[in-house]
Amino acid sequence: MPLADRALVVGINRYPGITNLTGPENDANDFFAWVTHPDGGGVDPKNAKLLRSSDFPAAALARDEKPAQEQINDFFTDIDEAAIANNNEGTGSGLRAGRRLWLFFAGHGFAQSLENSGVFMANATLKRIFNVAAARWADRLHEGGWFDEVLLFQDACRNRISAASLTEPFLATRLASIGQTRRRFYAFAAKDQKLSKEIPFPDGKTRGVFAATLLEGLKGAARDPASKAITARSLKTYLQDNMKNHLPAADKTNPEIAQEPDVRDFDAFEILAAPTLPGSANSPVIDRYPVVITTAAAGMNVTVQDGALQTIQTSNPAPQVLSITLPRGLYRVIVTGAGEQLLSVTGPGPGAQGAYDVRF
């Protein structure tokens, strides 16, 4: 019997001891919906845990705010107990808890050093650094072979607080079984001493720029042009090339704000397989949004390219008003003889019926 995939998704908006945020819960909701969808990450909802500020009543004191380490620890305890149960049931899995683990954290964060960072728990203050060291947890579970694959995504700032201590994983270190093939992929919204950014999107929701770009990629925009699969390499490239495109113009020249994520593609592997025929059980979850391209006259040549400058649609001759649909992502619309425009599709557009209006 194949071992289950698992997921931990955390979004913290309420920080009474620091400052509140707006986007993490939206990001967590979006990621959880995708990772538990049969055509997305495919994790059975019973094996996925979603932790948000709104899941708990607001506390009178910062020290009592949740989610806190206790709730995080419960998830990792469940993982360890699943590994023990799998071993006792004679599955031949060694001490494996599952095939793949997805970890997603959105909230306030900090950097202890160049390579080490953490995410503040809801009960943290700037003097009481309650935190989860997400990368250390990912490393511990990878090195010990609890999972064959560990994917970590962290949408949080990495302000330097060198005196802060990261909370070490409580599971004892161990060695993976001989012969177990293990892979990792980690992506962080910001590099050392950089700030991550949350902004309002056209659908009225505030999201983290990194998290929004990540979901664009996972929903199909990061597919390798040749294989059509989403690989560690293609997802890294998509995140690095496209995250900055969601930033407001003023933020693009601000040296304190992360322009690209910190991505660590330790291993070459396929994160999501190439899609099968549309409508099949394995087709990807890709939301598409209407785009209306209006030219000066009918009969012109209209070309649409994706963020990798690959032509995805051409119309020659095109009607004066060309209506198409596109998934989230960055595009270049070219009208021969009239110029070109960049188009960022981030969700429902600002025009009628959620359309994006592109005029030449």
C-alpha positions in Angstrom: 0.0 0.0 0.0 1.5 3.4 -1.0 2.4 5.7 1.8 0.3 8.9 2.2 1.4 12.4 1.4 1.1 15.0 4.1 0.9 18.8 4.4 1.2 21.5 7.1 -0.1 24.9 6.1 0.2 27.8 8.5 -1.0 31.4 8.0 -0.7 33.9 10.9 -2.4 37.3 10.7 -2.7 38.2 14.4 0.5 39.2 16.2 -0.5 41.3 19.3 3.1 41.4 20.4 4.4 42.7 17.1 2.0 44.0 14.4 -0.9 42.4 12.6 -0.7 41.2 9.0 -3.4 40.9 6.3 -2.2 38.4 3.7 -1.0 35.2 5.5 -4.4 33.7 6.0 -5.4 34.3 2.4 -2.2 32.7 1.3 -2.7 29.7 3.6 -6.3 29.2 2.4 -5.2 29.3 -1.2 -2.3 26.9 -0.7 -4.4 24.5 1.4 -7.1 24.5 -1.3 -4.5 23.7 -3.9 -2.5 21.1 -2.0 -5.5 19.1 -1.0 -7.2 19.2 -4.4 -7.0 15.9 -6.4 -5.7 17.8 -9.4 -3.3 20.0 -7.4 -1.0 18.6 -4.7 -3.3 15.6 -4.2 -2.9 15.4 -0.4 -5.9 13.7 1.3 -7.5 16.4 3.5 -7.3 14.1 6.5 -3.5 14.1 6.2 -3.3 17.9 5.9 -3.4 20.4 8.8 -4.4 24.1 8.3 -3.5 26.5 11.1 -4.7 30.1 11.0 -5.3 32.9 13.4 -9.0 32.8 12.7 -9.1 29.2 14.0 -8.6 30.5 17.5 -10.3 33.2 19.6 -8.3 36.4 19.9 -6.3 36.4 23.2 -6.2 39.2 25.7 -2.5 38.7 26.1 0.2 38.2 23.5 1.5 35.1 25.4 -1.9 33.4 24.9 -2.3 34.0 21.1 -2.4 31.1 18.7 -1.3 29.3 16.7 1.7 28.7 18.8 4.4 26.0 19.0 2.1 23.6 20.7 -0.1 23.3 17.6 3.0 23.0 15.3 4.4 20.3 17.6 1.2 18.3 17.4 1.6 18.0 13.7 5.2 16.7 13.9 4.2 14.3 16.7 1.5 12.9 14.4 4.1 12.4 11.7 6.4 10.5 14.0 3.5 8.3 15.2 2.5 7.6 11.6 6.0 6.4 10.9 6.0 4.1 13.9 2.6 2.8 12.9 3.7 2.1 9.3 6.7 0.2 10.6 4.6 -1.9 13.0 2.1 -2.7 10.3 4.9 -4.4 8.3 4.6 -2.1 5.2 8.3 -2.5 4.6 8.6 1.3 4.8 11.2 1.4 7.5 10.3 4.4 9.6 8.7 6.4 6.8 5.7 8.6 7.6 4.8 9.2 4.0 6.0 9.7 0.4 6.0 13.5 0.3 5.6 16.3 2.8 4.5 19.8 1.9 5.3 22.6 4.4 3.9 26.1 3.9 4.4 29.0 6.4 3.2 32.6 6.1 3.6 35.3 8.8 6.3 37.5 10.4 9.8 36.1 10.1 13.4 36.8 11.0 16.9 35.7 10.1 19.3 34.5 12.8 22.2 34.4 10.2 22.8 34.3 6.5 21.4 30.8 6.1 19.1 30.4 9.2 15.7 31.9 9.5 12.5 31.3 11.5 8.8 32.2 11.4 7.3 33.9 14.5 4.5 32.2 16.2 1.4 34.2 17.0 2.4 34.6 20.7 5.9 36.0 19.9 7.1 39.5 20.8 10.4 41.1 19.7 11.8 40.0 23.1 10.2 36.6 23.3 11.1 35.0 20.0 8.7 32.1 19.9 9.3 30.6 16.5 9.3 27.6 14.2 12.6 26.9 12.4 10.9 25.6 9.3 14.1 24.8 7.4 15.5 22.9 10.3 12.4 20.8 10.6 12.5 20.1 6.8 16.2 19.1 7.2 15.5 16.9 10.2 12.7 15.0 8.4 14.7 14.7 5.2 17.8 13.5 6.8 16.0 11.0 8.9 14.0 9.6 6.1 10.5 10.3 7.5 9.6 11.2 3.9 11.0 10.6 0.4 10.4 14.2 -0.6 10.2 17.4 1.5 9.0 20.7 0.0 9.1 23.8 2.1 7.7 27.3 1.2 8.2 30.2 3.6 6.6 33.6 3.0 8.1 35.8 5.7 10.6 38.6 6.1 14.1 37.8 7.1 15.0 40.8 9.3 18.3 40.1 11.1 17.9 39.3 14.8 21.3 37.7 15.4 20.7 37.3 19.2 17.5 35.3 18.6 17.6 31.5 19.0 15.8 29.2 16.6 13.7 26.6 18.2 15.3 23.2 17.4 13.1 20.3 16.3 12.3 18.0 19.1 12.4 14.7 17.1 15.7 12.9 17.8 18.1 12.8 14.8 18.3 9.6 12.9 19.7 8.2 9.7 17.5 7.3 6.8 17.2 3.7 5.6 20.0 2.6 3.3 18.8 2.9 -0.3 16.0 5.3 0.4 16.0 8.0 -2.3 15.2 11.4 -0.8 14.8 14.8 -2.4 14.3 18.4 -1.2 13.1 21.7 -2.5 13.0 24.9 -0.3 11.8 28.3 -1.3 11.8 31.5 0.9 10.1 34.8 0.0 13.2 36.8 1.0 16.9 36.4 1.2 18.9 37.4 4.3 18.0 40.8 5.7 15.3 41.4 3.0 11.6 42.1 3.6 8.8 40.1 2.0 5.9 42.1 0.7 2.1 41.7 0.8 -0.1 43.7 -1.5 -3.8 44.0 -2.5 -4.6 42.0 -5.6 -7.3 42.8 -8.2 -9.8 40.4 -6.6 -9.7 42.6 -3.4 -7.7 40.2 -1.3 -4.3 41.0 0.1 -1.7 38.3 -0.6 2.0 37.8 -0.2 3.8 38.5 -3.5 5.9 35.3 -3.1 2.9 33.1 -2.2 0.9 34.4 -5.2 3.7 33.7 -7.5 4.3 30.3 -6.1 0.6 29.3 -6.7 0.8 30.6 -10.2 3.7 28.4 -10.9 2.2 25.3 -9.2 -1.1 25.8 -11.1 0.8 25.5 -14.4 2.7 28.6 -15.2 6.0 27.0 -14.1 5.8 24.0 -16.4 9.0 23.1 -18.2 8.5 24.1 -21.9 9.8 20.8 -23.1 8.5 18.2 -20.7 5.4 20.1 -19.6 6.1 18.8 -16.0 6.8 21.2 -13.1 10.3 20.3 -12.0 12.5 21.7 -9.2 14.4 23.6 -11.8 11.4 25.0 -13.7 9.7 26.1 -10.5 12.9 27.8 -9.2 13.3 29.6 -12.5 9.6 30.7 -12.5 9.8 32.1 -9.0 13.1 33.9 -9.6 11.9 35.4 -12.9 8.4 36.4 -11.9 8.0 37.3 -8.2 9.3 40.9 -8.8 6.7 41.4 -11.5 4.0 41.6 -8.9 5.7 44.3 -6.9 4.5 47.9 -7.2 6.9 50.2 -9.1 8.1 51.9 -5.9 9.0 48.6 -4.3 11.1 47.5 -7.3 13.7 50.2 -6.5 13.6 49.7 -2.7 16.7 47.8 -1.7 15.1 46.6 1.5 12.4 44.6 -0.3 13.1 41.2 -1.7 13.0 41.3 -5.5 13.5 37.6 -5.9 13.1 34.6 -3.5 15.8 32.5 -2.0 15.3 29.1 -3.7 17.3 26.0 -2.9 16.8 23.3 -5.4 19.0 20.6 -3.8 17.8 17.8 -6.1 16.6 17.4 -9.7 13.2 15.9 -9.6 9.7 16.2 -10.9 7.3 18.0 -8.5 4.2 17.7 -10.7 3.8 15.5 -13.7 2.9 16.8 -17.2 -0.8 17.2 -17.6 -2.8 14.5 -19.3 -5.7 15.2 -21.6 -8.0 18.1 -20.4 -10.8 16.8 -18.2 -8.9 13.8 -17.0 -8.3 13.0 -13.4 -4.7 14.2 -13.6 -5.3 17.5 -15.4 -3.8 20.5 -13.5 -5.9 22.9 -11.6 -5.5 26.1 -13.5 -7.9 29.1 -13.1 -8.1 31.1 -16.2 -9.2 34.8 -16.5 -10.7 36.8 -19.5 -8.4 39.1 -21.4 -9.7 41.5 -24.0 -7.2 42.8 -26.5 -8.3 45.8 -28.6 -6.3 47.0 -31.6 -6.7 50.1 -33.9 -8.3 48.0 -36.6 -9.2 44.5 -37.6 -6.7 42.3 -39.4 -3.6 43.0 -37.3 -1.2 40.3 -36.1 -1.5 39.7 -32.3 0.9 37.4 -30.4 0.8 36.5 -26.7 4.0 35.2 -25.0 4.4 33.8 -21.5 6.9 34.8 -18.9 9.6 32.6 -20.6 9.0 34.5 -23.8 7.4 31.4 -25.4 4.6 32.1 -27.8 1.4 30.6 -26.4 -1.2 32.2 -28.8 -1.2 34.0 -32.1 -4.0 35.4 -34.2 -3.2 36.7 -37.7 -5.4 38.3 -38.9 -7.0 39.2 -35.5 -10.4 40.8 -35.0 -10.3 44.3 -33.7 -11.5 43.0 -30.3 -9.8 39.7 -29.5 -11.1 37.8 -26.4 -8.9 35.1 -24.8 -8.4 33.6 -21.4 -5.1 33.2 -19.5 -4.0 31.6 -16.2 -2.2 33.7 -13.6 1.2 34.8 -14.8 3.2 37.4 -16.6 2.6 37.9 -20.3 3.8 40.0 -23.2 1.2 41.0 -25.8 2.7 42.0 -29.2 0.8 43.7 -32.0 2.8 43.9 -35.1 3.3 47.6 -36.1 1.7 48.9 -32.9 4.1 47.8 -30.2 3.9 45.6 -27.1 2.6 45.6 -23.6 3.4 43.6 -20.4 0.3 42.0 -18.8 0.3 40.6 -15.2 -2.7 38.3 -14.6 -3.1 37.8 -10.9 -6.7 36.8 -10.6 -10.0 38.4 -11.7 -9.3 41.6 -13.7 -10.5 45.1 -12.9 -12.8 45.3 -15.9 -16.3 44.0 -16.6 -16.8 40.4 -15.6 -13.3 40.3 -14.2 -11.6 40.9 -17.6 -8.2 42.5 -18.3 -8.4 45.3 -20.9 -5.4 45.6 -23.1 -5.6 48.4 -25.7 -3.3 49.4 -28.6 
